[in-house]
Amino acid sequence: MIHIIGNKNKFAIQYQITKVYRQFFYGNICYWINNTMLGKYDMSTTLSDLLLFLPVFVRDCGNRMHDSF
């Protein structure tokens, strides 16, 4: 099942979980900004890695460098 969180015309995350194996989630993900897709939704990836590093993305707030590195 494909899920979309947000509004594609502004910002949205589209994802689908295709397989769960132990602590790993596999599936597809892309982002939408101003109705433009960012990413390759047709390529499968480990979604669990994204969840693991999400706090880093949020903390960095779009900066390429952070004091902790």
Residue, then its C-alpha position, 0 to 999 in steps of 0.5 A: m500500500i502506497h502512503i502519502i504524508g503531506n501535500k504534493n503541491k507543497f511538501a510530501i513524503q511518499y512511501q511503501i513498505t514492501k518487506v519486513y525482515r527482523q529489524f529491517f524495513y524495505g520499501n520505496i520512498c520519495y519526497w515531493i516539493n512543489n509537485t516535483m518528485l525528488g528521488k527514485y521511487d521505483m528503487s527499493t531501499t532500507l527504510s529502517d536506515l532512514l528512520l535511524f538517521l532521521p534525528v540527524f536530518v532534523r537536527d541539521c535543519g538543512n545545513r551541510m555541516h553541524d557542530s557535532f561533526 
